[in-house]
Every structure is written in structure tokens, then in C-alpha cells.
Amino acid sequence: MDSLHTTELAYWKAEAERLAGDNARLEAENAALRVRVGELEGQIGALTEKVTTLAKLVFGTSSEKSKPVG
């Protein structure tokens, strides 16, 4: 091999190693973000239940539906 091919080969090997490292880092980041999304979805569910409960407490019996006093 001449020096040009050797240089190109070294470049592409280094590039492949860099990309493999990027890929591994991104896969780990993706896994961590999926866990976080699951946690946040759980929090949304819990908060939605709380809002529903509180709304029932505040607006439980509508005064418009009750019989007028008089």
C-alpha cells in the first residue's frame, strides 16, 4: 500500500471508531430518556387523578341542578 491509501485507511478507521463511540453514547442517552419519559408519564397520570378529585370536590353538586328553595 502506498502512503495515501494508508492515510485514508487510518482516517476511515478512526472515523468508524468515533461513530461507534457516538452510537454507544446516544443509545445510552436514549435508554435514560425513555426511563425519564416513563417517570413523567406516571406523574402526569397521578396529577390528572388529583385534578379530577379536586374538581369533584369544588364542583361536586352543581347549584344549577338543585331544587330552588322557596
Secondary structure, 3 states (H helix, E strand, C coil): CCHHHHHHHHHHHHHHHHHHHHHHHHHHHHHHHHHHHHHHHHHHHHHHHHHHHHHHHHHCCCCCCCCCCC
